[in-house]
Amino acid sequence: MKYALLIFVFALGCAEGELPLDYSDSGIPPAQDVGYVPPKNDLGADEPDMAPDLPDPGCREGQPGCECTDGVTEPCPGNSEGTCDPGTRTCVEGSWGTCTGVVSASTETCNNLDDDCDGEVDEGLLDATCGVGVCEVTVATCVNGQAQTCEPGEPQTEICNNLDDDCDGEVDEGCECQPSDTRACYSGTSVTREVGECQDGVQTCGANGQWGACEGEVLPATEICDGLDNDCNPATEDGSADPAAGAACDGPDSDLCENGTTSCVAGEIACDEDPDLNQTESCNGMDDNCDGIIDNANLDDNPVCSFVDNLYLGSVSGDTGSDTLSDSWYDEEFVEFTVVEDSSSNVYLSATITLVSAPGTDFDLYVRCDGCSQSVVGSSISTSPTDVVRVRRNDSFASSDTFDVVVEIRHASSTACGDWELTIQGNTSVATATCF
């Protein structure tokens, strides 16, 4: 009865408002309408569903609780740069399964591939360095995907250039210095370095890496008289070793005779000579003034009459006895003497002055009474060798008649040199008075 009714319903189709059975899409019948009420049996219980068992259509994407459509396979999400592959996954019971065929990033190697999947090929591979000194070489370890070998350079002959030319790990072995380098130098003792005149020199390094000679240094020297510390010893007296010191010398006088001794004074060699040792040329057959010429005395030296400078010979009695004074010299001169009154009788006072010139010379006589300021009272300018002047003062009775006489011996001419002779005799016969 029930089977016949069901077949009848299928045959008649769906009543209004019911869903048709449609298997055109997937062959899987849709779920029953919610308004369907299963038939009851005689006891009022639900009749068992007598519909045939059909295959389960599974999940379809978009249906509630379905993440994906069963059986669909797709690429997994992830990095697909370079050699990386995220793999694939398949939908099972509405959920994606585990990714398979995954290739992950790896360490970058030299293969012209992007192993670490960062978008760059063979990047970050370090350069390789080999060799020492000038043989040291650095190369890229990877070029166009090909690994490179590092080969050291060829060793060279070691020279002084601050490099390891022979690639033995040592720099400039055997070199004292670098070419053209300079340094201060001093070959003297340390106690004299930079003391006084002593100074450092400069050494320059040659192309062979050896220091050259010390140039420009000033070493201790003989202590000469120059105001400097030549021997670089402050305790040494200036000029103490100067060969010019301690020698005979001619001081600041009129002769050329070396009567002094040189010494160092204020950094200069000076002659220390006693002025009293000054030598004047006279007529004695000798080179008195050391000028190399014998008897070349200046006979015409124009002395000045002065009470202080005149040569005083003494006194003679003008009225008793026969006192005599004498003098001898070679050039012009002023001399003085005194005529003394000794007698109380009425006798005049007198004296005779006689000058005898040496051969080849001619000197004249000029006489004054009572000082240089008085007029000449007598003279003799004869060209003969002998000149005579007489002086007389009359007795005044009331007072002493003693008087002074100034005699000038004046050079007239000469062709030779010799000493004149002057003689003064008192109490001589004189015809007329000359001194008043």
FINU-425334 format. One line per field, with one value per residue: z, y, x of N, C-alpha, C in turn; residue in one letter; residue number from 1. Coordinates in steps of 0.05 Angstrom, whole numbers. Atoms other than C-alpha are relative to their C-alpha. Last residue first. Example, Ala and Ser with C-alpha at 12.3 -4.5 7.8 and 13.67 -1.06 7.14 Angstrom:
<recs>
nc3	(-1  0) $
nc2	(-24  -24) $
nc1	(-16  18) $
cac3	(143  156) $
cac2	(-21  -90) $
cac1	(273  246) $
cc3	(14  0) $
cc2	(22  24) $
cc1	(-15  18) $
residuo	(S  A) $
num	(2  1) $
</recs>
This chain:
<recs>
nc3	(-16  -16  17  -14  -7  3  19  9  23  -7  -14  -20  -13  -24  -11  -27  -5  -24  -21  -27  -16  19  -6  22  24  24  23  21  21  24  16  29  15  20  11  29  13  -3  -21  -27  -8  -29  -17  -15  -22  -15  -27  -8  -27  -5  -27  -21  -9  14  18  22  18  17  15  -5  4  28  7  11  28  7  -18  -29  -14  -29  -6  -28  -8  -20  -7  -12  17  28  10  14  22  12  25  9  28  8  28  2  15  23  23  13  -10  -10  -24  -10  -28  -5  -16  -21  -18  -26  -17  -29  -11  14  29  11  27  9  27  4  27  1  28  10  -13  -6  21  -13  0  -3  -25  -3  -18  -15  6  18  -9  -25  -24  -25  -10  -27  -9  -12  1  -13  9  -20  16  -3  -21  11  21  25  12  0  -27  8  -5  16  -14  19  -6  17  19  9  27  17  -6  16  -18  0  -26  -8  -5  -7  20  25  10  -15  9  -18  7  3  -16  -28  -14  -15  12  13  25  -4  13  -10  -2  16  -2  19  -12  -27  1  5  25  18  -15  12  29  4  13  -21  -12  -29  -11  -8  23  -14  3  -16  17  -13  10  -13  -17  15  -16  -22  -10  -29  -13  13  -16  -19  11  -7  -21  -27  -10  14  28  7  19  16  12  29  15  10  10  29  14  -19  -4  20  15  -18  -8  -26  -24  -4  -14  -6  -13  -29  -13  -27  -2  17  26  3  -24  5  8  -16  2  16  -13  -25  -20  -9  6  28  -1  10  -20  8  -23  -1  -23  -16  12  -18  1  19  -9  5  -7  -17  8  -23  0  -9  20  23  19  0  -4  24  -7  21  -9  14  26  12  -19  2  -4  -1  -11  16  -7  -2  -28  -15  -9  7  10  24  -8  8  -25  -19  -25  -8  18  21  26  10  27  0  -10  4  -17  2  -8  21  8  24  -4  -11  16  -12  -4  -19  -10  -18  11  -20  6  2  -23  11  -20  0  5  12  25  16  -9  -4  -27  -12  7  -8  14  23  -2  13  28  6  21  -11  -29  -17  -3  -11  23  -3  -13  19  -13  -9  22  -10  5  24  19  26  8  18  27  2  -2  -28  -14  3  -25  -5  7  -24  4  -4  -29  -8  0  -26  -20  -5  -29  -4  -9  -6  24  -2  24  -2  17  18  -7  -24  -1  -3  -25  -3  3  27  19  -4  11  29  6  -4  23  24  -1  0) $
nc2	(-23  7  11  14  -17  -29  -8  -27  -4  -20  -25  -7  -26  -6  -26  -4  -26  -15  1  0  23  22  23  19  -17  13  3  12  17  4  22  -2  26  2  27  -2  21  26  0  -8  -21  1  -18  -18  -16  -15  -8  -22  -10  -24  -11  20  14  26  5  17  6  24  6  -21  10  -2  -24  -22  5  16  0  -3  -18  -2  -23  -7  -28  -9  -28  -12  5  -2  24  20  12  24  9  25  4  28  7  29  10  15  -11  -22  -25  -20  9  -21  -8  -15  -24  0  -24  5  -23  2  -26  -16  2  13  11  17  11  19  9  23  7  26  12  -21  -20  -27  -8  -29  -7  10  -19  15  -7  19  28  2  3  -10  -25  1  -24  8  -24  -22  -24  -15  -17  -29  -9  -20  12  -3  26  3  -2  -4  23  23  16  2  -19  2  -22  -6  -11  14  -11  -24  -23  -11  -13  -2  -27  0  -10  14  -4  -19  -1  15  2  28  10  1  19  21  25  17  -11  -21  -25  -12  -28  -18  -27  -7  5  -11  -28  -3  -15  16  12  -6  -7  -29  -9  -6  -26  4  11  28  17  25  24  -3  -12  -24  -25  -24  -14  -10  -17  15  -17  -1  -25  -26  -21  -15  -14  -28  -4  4  27  20  3  28  7  23  15  0  25  3  27  -1  -20  -17  -24  -3  -25  -24  -9  11  -8  20  -14  17  -16  1  -16  -8  -28  -20  -3  -22  -16  -29  -9  12  -14  -25  -21  -8  20  15  29  6  27  22  5  -16  -16  -27  -18  -5  -17  -15  9  -13  -22  6  -23  8  -10  -5  18  26  13  -17  10  29  8  5  4  -4  4  23  -9  -21  -21  -12  19  -13  16  2  -16  18  4  -24  2  24  -5  -15  -28  -10  -9  22  -15  3  -18  17  -11  11  -8  -18  13  -15  -24  -4  -26  -9  19  -7  -8  19  4  -14  -28  -4  26  -3  10  12  -1  26  5  9  7  29  16  -13  15  -12  0  -27  -10  -7  -27  -4  -21  10  25  21  3  -20  9  19  -3  12  -19  -27  -18  -29  -15  -19  -26  -9  -13  -13  15  -10  22  -13  -4  21  -8  -7  -29  -6  4  27  15  14  28  15  29  4  0  -25  -2  8  -20  -11  3  27  17  -13  -7  11  -8  16  23  -1  19  -7  -28  -18  -15  -24  -24  -1  -6  -28  -17  0  -15  -29  -9  -1  -23  -23) $
nc1	(5  24  21  22  24  -5  21  -2  -17  -21  7  -21  7  -16  5  -12  -13  6  -20  12  -8  -2  -17  -1  0  -12  19  -17  13  -15  12  -4  1  21  2  2  -13  13  20  -8  18  6  -16  18  -12  20  -9  17  -5  16  2  7  -24  -1  -23  11  -23  2  -24  -20  -27  -11  -16  17  8  24  23  -5  19  -2  18  5  -4  19  -2  24  23  -5  -14  17  -16  13  -14  13  -4  -4  -2  3  23  -10  14  -14  13  -18  -14  -17  3  -25  2  -20  -1  -13  -1  5  6  20  -2  24  -5  23  -1  22  7  18  4  -7  -23  -19  -4  -5  -29  -8  -13  -27  -15  -21  -28  -12  2  -15  18  -13  12  9  14  24  16  -15  13  14  19  -4  -18  -19  -16  14  6  29  12  28  18  -8  -20  -23  -21  -24  -2  -27  1  -20  -27  -6  -5  -27  -4  -28  -10  -28  -19  4  27  15  28  17  28  9  23  -8  18  -14  9  -21  -10  -19  8  24  -5  16  -11  -21  -26  -4  -7  -29  -5  -17  -21  -26  0  -1  -25  -21  3  -5  24  -5  -8  -9  17  24  21  10  -13  11  -20  -23  -18  -14  -22  -5  8  -7  12  -17  -23  -3  -20  12  -7  16  -5  -1  20  -6  23  2  6  26  5  3  -17  -12  17  22  -4  -2  26  8  -15  -21  -22  -24  -22  0  -21  6  8  -13  14  18  0  0  -26  -21  -25  -1  -16  13  -8  23  -5  -3  -12  16  21  23  8  -12  6  -24  -20  -18  -28  -17  -17  -28  -18  -22  -26  -18  -23  7  18  4  20  1  27  16  28  20  28  12  9  -17  -7  -26  -22  -26  -21  -24  -23  -22  -10  -8  -28  -15  -26  2  4  26  14  4  8  28  16  12  -8  -25  -8  -23  -25  -25  -5  -29  -11  -18  -21  -14  -28  -19  -25  -23  5  22  11  23  26  18  29  14  17  26  21  4  -23  -24  -6  -21  -28  -11  0  -26  -10  -28  -14  -14  -15  15  -8  -21  -19  -19  -7  20  22  -9  -5  2  -22  -13  -2  -27  -15  -25  -25  -14  -5  -4  -28  -8  -9  -28  -6  -3  25  11  3  26  0  7  7  29  6  12  29  13  0  27  5  10  -22  -27  -15  -27  -17  -25  -2  -23  -21  -16  -7  22  1  -16  16  11  -21  -9  21  -4  -24  5  16  -17  -17  17) $
cac3	(654  617  560  593  553  544  572  606  640  709  692  639  600  551  501  458  397  387  318  257  186  130  176  178  226  288  348  415  459  523  580  631  703  745  809  818  892  918  931  894  825  796  721  685  629  577  523  461  423  363  338  278  228  195  246  275  342  386  442  484  459  487  552  560  566  630  663  608  539  492  421  396  328  307  244  230  184  238  307  329  382  426  473  526  564  631  669  734  742  798  851  909  949  909  901  850  817  743  738  684  635  575  515  463  389  370  384  457  501  563  603  663  685  745  737  802  824  792  755  797  758  768  750  684  683  623  601  610  671  657  587  519  467  427  352  331  281  294  281  291  232  269  244  203  216  254  320  356  377  311  332  311  369  342  378  360  418  453  494  555  601  567  598  547  549  477  464  434  434  471  528  538  516  526  485  518  514  493  420  392  339  374  386  437  435  451  410  421  447  448  508  469  394  402  435  487  545  497  541  608  612  663  611  573  501  474  434  490  455  472  413  444  423  461  412  386  415  359  314  274  203  172  208  154  122  157  119  81  16  -15  38  105  122  185  213  260  333  362  404  411  485  506  459  467  509  565  515  482  409  349  348  306  294  246  173  129  55  47  106  162  189  137  145  147  111  134  157  139  86  27  -6  -12  59  54  92  30  44  -8  -5  -74  -98  -81  -135  -118  -79  -117  -92  -129  -156  -152  -216  -212  -255  -209  -139  -89  -106  -100  -49  -60  -11  -47  -27  45  58  14  9  15  -6  -16  22  -11  7  -59  -105  -138  -106  -97  -25  -39  1  -58  -111  -165  -204  -169  -116  -53  -13  48  38  29  31  -24  -8  -49  -3  35  87  71  60  94  66  74  39  -3  -34  -21  -64  -52  -26  -76  -62  -115  -130  -101  -88  -16  15  2  -22  -94  -107  -108  -108  -84  -36  -48  2  71  80  146  112  37  0  -25  -36  15  2  -50  -5  -52  -55  -9  -39  -6  41  98  157  174  231  287  293  307  240  207  199  136  139  142  91  105  115  43  34  20  -53  -93  -115  -190  -192  -230  -265  -206  -195  -150  -151  -92  -63  -63  -111  -111  -140  -193  -207  -220  -160  -117  -146  -134  -62  -57  -87  -39  19  0) $
cac2	(2887  2830  2847  2891  2908  2883  2813  2781  2717  2704  2640  2587  2551  2495  2461  2404  2381  2307  2277  2263  2279  2325  2380  2447  2503  2465  2510  2505  2552  2579  2608  2649  2661  2721  2738  2814  2815  2883  2954  2952  2945  2905  2902  2842  2807  2753  2725  2684  2638  2592  2542  2494  2552  2569  2624  2636  2664  2698  2749  2783  2744  2774  2751  2702  2641  2665  2715  2728  2700  2667  2640  2595  2561  2488  2464  2391  2354  2351  2360  2430  2467  2514  2564  2605  2658  2683  2749  2785  2855  2873  2927  2885  2842  2781  2719  2740  2677  2665  2611  2558  2538  2491  2489  2436  2420  2355  2314  2325  2347  2391  2430  2476  2513  2555  2603  2640  2701  2749  2708  2646  2588  2552  2486  2452  2459  2423  2460  2422  2455  2526  2517  2534  2491  2439  2445  2374  2393  2342  2283  2225  2182  2156  2084  2063  1998  2032  2005  2072  2070  2046  2056  2100  2146  2203  2193  2159  2159  2094  2089  2046  2095  2078  2008  1959  1913  1898  1875  1813  1820  1785  1835  1833  1774  1787  1811  1831  1898  1925  1910  1973  2012  2078  2131  2094  2051  1985  1946  1872  1811  1750  1723  1717  1707  1632  1635  1580  1622  1666  1665  1632  1559  1543  1550  1490  1487  1495  1557  1591  1658  1727  1724  1707  1636  1573  1519  1481  1437  1409  1446  1400  1421  1352  1285  1236  1191  1142  1076  1055  1046  1106  1150  1172  1243  1263  1333  1370  1387  1449  1467  1543  1543  1477  1442  1378  1389  1341  1289  1283  1301  1263  1299  1280  1305  1262  1261  1213  1217  1141  1103  1083  1031  979  906  880  929  897  825  774  739  773  795  867  874  949  1010  1029  1004  950  875  841  821  765  745  756  706  664  665  614  636  600  608  636  696  712  684  688  760  770  799  793  799  791  862  838  773  723  707  745  718  763  746  720  768  762  702  723  773  769  747  673  649  606  660  624  639  579  610  593  629  589  558  583  529  481  455  395  386  435  401  396  451  442  426  352  350  409  396  434  455  473  540  536  574  572  646  679  635  655  632  613  542  530  499  431  421  353  381  452  500  528  492  503  535  527  577  527  460  406  332  302  241  181  160  110  96  129  83  129  89  103  148  119  125  52  41  72  147  181  228  301  346  420  426  406  347  357  360  298  290  278  339  389  352  315  354  328  383  427  432  493  465  390  355  303  254  196  207  211  148  111  132  110  42  31  49  0) $
cac1	(3287  3319  3365  3419  3480  3552  3547  3607  3589  3563  3525  3539  3485  3503  3457  3480  3440  3427  3428  3386  3403  3383  3359  3325  3305  3285  3271  3306  3266  3299  3259  3298  3279  3301  3340  3346  3332  3312  3337  3403  3372  3429  3425  3396  3433  3421  3466  3446  3493  3482  3533  3527  3525  3459  3450  3382  3404  3353  3346  3294  3234  3172  3142  3084  3129  3162  3209  3259  3251  3303  3298  3355  3359  3369  3404  3417  3465  3518  3489  3470  3511  3469  3503  3467  3508  3485  3483  3467  3494  3543  3532  3554  3507  3528  3485  3432  3406  3394  3341  3332  3278  3275  3229  3243  3249  3282  3345  3362  3420  3419  3471  3478  3541  3559  3617  3627  3589  3539  3488  3493  3464  3398  3363  3347  3271  3241  3178  3113  3084  3109  3084  3114  3082  3122  3125  3145  3197  3251  3205  3253  3272  3333  3328  3268  3229  3173  3198  3195  3268  3297  3369  3427  3417  3376  3311  3246  3197  3179  3115  3130  3095  3030  3034  3007  2947  2929  2858  2828  2753  2696  2693  2768  2810  2885  2943  3008  3043  3112  3103  3136  3099  3104  3051  3010  2948  2982  3033  3028  3065  3020  2981  2916  2917  2920  2852  2848  2822  2783  2721  2734  2713  2659  2603  2630  2605  2675  2655  2616  2612  2640  2688  2756  2768  2750  2771  2710  2655  2611  2561  2517  2497  2498  2500  2518  2466  2419  2410  2348  2387  2351  2382  2353  2371  2408  2402  2449  2442  2476  2536  2546  2533  2500  2452  2492  2555  2539  2514  2581  2588  2560  2493  2433  2362  2320  2300  2260  2278  2282  2251  2297  2345  2329  2351  2280  2235  2170  2167  2112  2154  2121  2186  2162  2135  2124  2151  2191  2261  2269  2256  2261  2192  2144  2092  2018  1975  1922  1850  1804  1736  1669  1626  1556  1573  1632  1636  1693  1709  1784  1832  1906  1964  2031  2052  2055  2018  1980  1906  1840  1772  1712  1649  1585  1530  1493  1493  1427  1380  1304  1308  1297  1357  1381  1372  1411  1475  1507  1554  1516  1463  1441  1372  1301  1246  1221  1150  1125  1066  1022  978  902  853  786  716  720  789  813  882  947  1007  1081  1109  1167  1234  1289  1285  1223  1160  1151  1085  1012  1002  986  916  881  805  780  729  708  737  726  659  622  562  566  609  658  622  627  611  559  545  525  450  413  341  281  243  246  217  145  137  96  21  8  -20  41  54  78  138  122  156  153  228  238  282  355  376  389  463  471  516  476  418  394  330  275  223  212  142  98  46  47  107  103  46  92  134  72  44  108  102  29  44  100  56  0) $
cc3	(21  20  16  -20  12  8  -1  -21  -7  -22  5  12  21  10  25  9  28  0  23  20  27  14  -24  8  -25  -24  -24  -23  -20  -19  -27  -13  -30  -15  -21  -14  -30  -15  5  21  28  8  29  19  14  23  13  29  5  29  0  27  23  8  -13  -21  -20  -17  -16  -15  3  0  -28  -8  -12  -30  -11  14  29  10  30  1  29  8  18  5  11  -16  -30  -10  -13  -23  -9  -27  -8  -30  -4  -30  0  -14  -25  -24  -12  9  13  27  8  28  4  15  20  16  26  13  30  15  -14  -31  -9  -28  -6  -29  1  -29  -2  -29  -13  15  7  -22  14  -2  0  26  5  16  18  -6  -17  10  24  23  26  8  28  14  12  2  15  -13  19  -19  -2  24  -12  -24  -26  -16  0  26  -9  4  -16  14  -20  7  -15  -21  -8  -28  -16  5  -17  18  1  27  10  2  11  -23  -28  -14  19  -11  20  -7  -5  18  29  15  15  -11  -14  -27  7  -14  8  5  -18  5  -18  11  27  -2  -5  -26  -18  14  -9  -30  -6  -12  21  13  29  15  8  -21  15  -1  16  -19  13  -8  11  20  -16  16  25  7  30  17  -10  15  22  -12  5  23  28  9  -12  -31  -8  -19  -16  -9  -30  -14  -8  -12  -29  -15  23  8  -20  -15  18  9  25  23  6  13  7  10  30  12  28  3  -16  -27  0  27  -5  -11  18  2  -19  15  27  20  13  -6  -29  3  -10  18  -8  23  -3  22  18  -16  20  2  -23  9  -3  5  20  -10  24  1  8  -21  -22  -20  -2  8  -25  11  -23  8  -16  -27  -15  21  -4  6  -1  14  -19  4  2  27  16  10  -4  -12  -24  9  -6  25  21  25  6  -19  -22  -28  -7  -29  -1  12  -8  15  -3  7  -22  -6  -27  3  15  -17  12  8  22  7  22  -13  22  -7  0  25  -14  19  -1  -4  -15  -24  -20  11  1  28  12  -10  10  -16  -26  0  -11  -30  -7  -20  9  29  17  0  12  -27  1  12  -19  12  11  -24  11  -4  -25  -19  -29  -7  -15  -28  0  5  29  16  -6  26  7  -8  26  -4  6  29  10  -2  26  22  6  29  4  6  6  -23  4  -25  5  -17  -20  7  26  1  1  26  1  -4  -28  -20  3  -13  -30  -8  1  -24  -25  0) $
cc2	(-6  23  -5  -9  -17  16  30  6  30  3  18  27  6  28  4  29  1  27  18  -2  3  -25  -19  -23  -18  19  -12  -7  -9  -19  -1  -24  6  -27  -2  -28  2  -22  -28  -5  10  24  -2  16  16  14  16  6  24  8  25  13  -19  -16  -27  -5  -20  -4  -25  -4  23  -12  -2  25  24  0  -12  1  2  21  1  24  4  28  8  30  11  -8  3  -23  -22  -10  -26  -7  -28  -1  -30  -7  -30  -11  -13  9  25  25  22  -10  22  13  12  27  -4  26  -8  28  -3  25  17  1  -14  -10  -18  -11  -21  -7  -26  -4  -27  -11  20  20  27  3  30  7  -12  21  -15  7  -18  -29  -3  0  8  28  -3  22  -5  26  23  25  16  17  31  10  20  -10  3  -24  -6  0  7  -24  -24  -14  -4  22  -3  22  8  10  -13  11  24  25  9  15  -1  28  -2  9  -12  5  19  3  -16  -1  -29  -10  -3  -18  -24  -25  -17  9  23  26  13  29  18  28  7  -7  13  29  3  14  -16  -14  7  6  30  10  7  27  -8  -12  -29  -20  -23  -23  4  13  24  25  25  15  8  20  -14  18  0  23  27  21  14  11  31  4  -6  -28  -21  -3  -29  -6  -23  -15  5  -27  -3  -28  0  20  18  22  5  25  25  12  -14  7  -21  18  -19  18  -3  15  8  28  23  0  21  15  30  8  -11  12  23  21  8  -22  -19  -29  -10  -26  -21  -3  19  15  26  21  3  16  17  -11  11  24  -9  24  -9  7  7  -20  -29  -15  20  -12  -30  -6  -3  -6  8  -3  -23  9  21  21  15  -21  15  -17  -3  15  -20  -8  24  2  -26  7  18  28  15  9  -21  16  -4  15  -19  11  -12  6  21  -14  14  26  0  27  12  -22  5  12  -18  -6  15  29  7  -28  3  -8  -14  3  -26  -6  -8  -9  -30  -21  13  -17  12  -1  29  10  3  28  3  21  -8  -25  -23  -1  22  -11  -22  4  -11  18  27  14  30  15  20  28  9  11  15  -15  10  -22  10  3  -25  7  7  29  6  -2  -29  -16  -14  -29  -14  -29  -4  -2  26  4  -10  20  12  -6  -29  -21  12  8  -10  5  -14  -24  2  -19  6  28  17  14  25  25  3  8  29  18  1  16  29  10  2  25) $
cc1	(-21  -4  -26  -21  -21  -24  0  -21  -1  20  24  -8  21  -8  16  -5  11  15  -7  23  -13  9  0  18  1  -2  15  -18  21  -16  15  -12  4  2  -23  -1  -5  16  -11  -21  5  -17  -9  17  -22  13  -22  9  -18  4  -16  -5  -8  25  -2  22  -11  25  -3  26  20  28  11  16  -15  -7  -25  -27  8  -20  -2  -19  -8  7  -22  6  -26  -25  5  17  -17  18  -13  12  -11  3  3  0  0  -26  11  -16  12  -16  17  13  19  -3  28  -3  24  1  14  0  -7  -5  -21  2  -25  7  -24  2  -23  -8  -17  -4  6  25  21  6  2  30  7  13  28  16  19  29  17  0  17  -19  14  -12  -11  -16  -27  -16  13  -13  -18  -18  3  16  20  17  -16  -10  -30  -16  -28  -17  9  23  22  19  26  -1  29  0  22  27  6  1  29  2  29  10  29  18  -4  -26  -15  -29  -15  -29  -5  -23  9  -20  13  -13  21  11  18  -6  -27  8  -16  10  23  28  4  9  29  6  19  23  28  2  -2  26  21  -2  4  -23  4  8  12  -19  -26  -21  -14  15  -14  19  25  17  11  23  5  -10  9  -16  16  26  2  19  -11  6  -18  4  3  -23  11  -24  3  -3  -29  -6  -6  18  10  -19  -23  5  1  -26  -10  18  22  21  23  23  -2  24  -9  -13  13  -14  -22  0  1  27  21  27  3  16  -11  7  -20  4  2  15  -20  -24  -23  -11  15  -7  25  20  17  29  17  17  29  19  21  28  18  23  -6  -17  -3  -20  -2  -29  -17  -27  -19  -29  -12  -12  17  5  26  22  26  21  23  26  22  11  9  29  15  27  -1  -6  -25  -15  -7  -5  -30  -18  -11  5  27  8  23  24  26  6  31  13  17  22  13  28  19  25  23  -2  -21  -12  -22  -26  -15  -30  -14  -17  -26  -22  -7  22  24  6  19  28  9  -3  28  10  28  15  12  17  -18  7  20  20  18  8  -23  -24  7  5  -5  24  14  -1  27  15  24  26  14  8  2  29  8  8  30  6  2  -26  -9  2  -26  -1  -5  -9  -30  -7  -10  -30  -13  2  -27  -6  -9  21  27  18  28  16  26  1  23  21  14  10  -25  -6  17  -15  -11  21  9  -20  5  25  -6  -15  17  18) $
residuo	(F  C  T  A  T  A  V  S  T  N  G  Q  I  T  L  E  W  D  G  C  A  T  S  S  A  H  R  I  E  V  V  V  D  F  T  D  S  S  A  F  S  D  N  R  R  V  R  V  V  D  T  P  S  T  S  I  S  S  G  V  V  S  Q  S  C  G  D  C  R  V  Y  L  D  F  D  T  G  P  A  S  V  L  T  I  T  A  S  L  Y  V  N  S  S  S  D  E  V  V  T  F  E  V  F  E  E  D  Y  W  S  D  S  L  T  D  S  G  T  D  G  S  V  S  G  L  Y  L  N  D  V  F  S  C  V  P  N  D  D  L  N  A  N  D  I  I  G  D  C  N  D  D  M  G  N  C  S  E  T  Q  N  L  D  P  D  E  D  C  A  I  E  G  A  V  C  S  T  T  G  N  E  C  L  D  S  D  P  G  D  C  A  A  G  A  A  P  D  A  S  G  D  E  T  A  P  N  C  D  N  D  L  G  D  C  I  E  T  A  P  L  V  E  G  E  C  A  G  W  Q  G  N  A  G  C  T  Q  V  G  D  Q  C  E  G  V  E  R  T  V  S  T  G  S  Y  C  A  R  T  D  S  P  Q  C  E  C  G  E  D  V  E  G  D  C  D  D  D  L  N  N  C  I  E  T  Q  P  E  G  P  E  C  T  Q  A  Q  G  N  V  C  T  A  V  T  V  E  C  V  G  V  G  C  T  A  D  L  L  G  E  D  V  E  G  D  C  D  D  D  L  N  N  C  T  E  T  S  A  S  V  V  G  T  C  T  G  W  S  G  E  V  C  T  R  T  G  P  D  C  T  G  E  S  N  G  P  C  P  E  T  V  G  D  T  C  E  C  G  P  Q  G  E  R  C  G  P  D  P  L  D  P  A  M  D  P  E  D  A  G  L  D  N  K  P  P  V  Y  G  V  D  Q  A  P  P  I  G  S  D  S  Y  D  L  P  L  E  G  E  A  C  G  L  A  F  V  F  I  L  L  A  Y  K  M) $
num	(436  435  434  433  432  431  430  429  428  427  426  425  424  423  422  421  420  419  418  417  416  415  414  413  412  411  410  409  408  407  406  405  404  403  402  401  400  399  398  397  396  395  394  393  392  391  390  389  388  387  386  385  384  383  382  381  380  379  378  377  376  375  374  373  372  371  370  369  368  367  366  365  364  363  362  361  360  359  358  357  356  355  354  353  352  351  350  349  348  347  346  345  344  343  342  341  340  339  338  337  336  335  334  333  332  331  330  329  328  327  326  325  324  323  322  321  320  319  318  317  316  315  314  313  312  311  310  309  308  307  306  305  304  303  302  301  300  299  298  297  296  295  294  293  292  291  290  289  288  287  286  285  284  283  282  281  280  279  278  277  276  275  274  273  272  271  270  269  268  267  266  265  264  263  262  261  260  259  258  257  256  255  254  253  252  251  250  249  248  247  246  245  244  243  242  241  240  239  238  237  236  235  234  233  232  231  230  229  228  227  226  225  224  223  222  221  220  219  218  217  216  215  214  213  212  211  210  209  208  207  206  205  204  203  202  201  200  199  198  197  196  195  194  193  192  191  190  189  188  187  186  185  184  183  182  181  180  179  178  177  176  175  174  173  172  171  170  169  168  167  166  165  164  163  162  161  160  159  158  157  156  155  154  153  152  151  150  149  148  147  146  145  144  143  142  141  140  139  138  137  136  135  134  133  132  131  130  129  128  127  126  125  124  123  122  121  120  119  118  117  116  115  114  113  112  111  110  109  108  107  106  105  104  103  102  101  100  99  98  97  96  95  94  93  92  91  90  89  88  87  86  85  84  83  82  81  80  79  78  77  76  75  74  73  72  71  70  69  68  67  66  65  64  63  62  61  60  59  58  57  56  55  54  53  52  51  50  49  48  47  46  45  44  43  42  41  40  39  38  37  36  35  34  33  32  31  30  29  28  27  26  25  24  23  22  21  20  19  18  17  16  15  14  13  12  11  10  9  8  7  6  5  4  3  2  1) $
</recs>
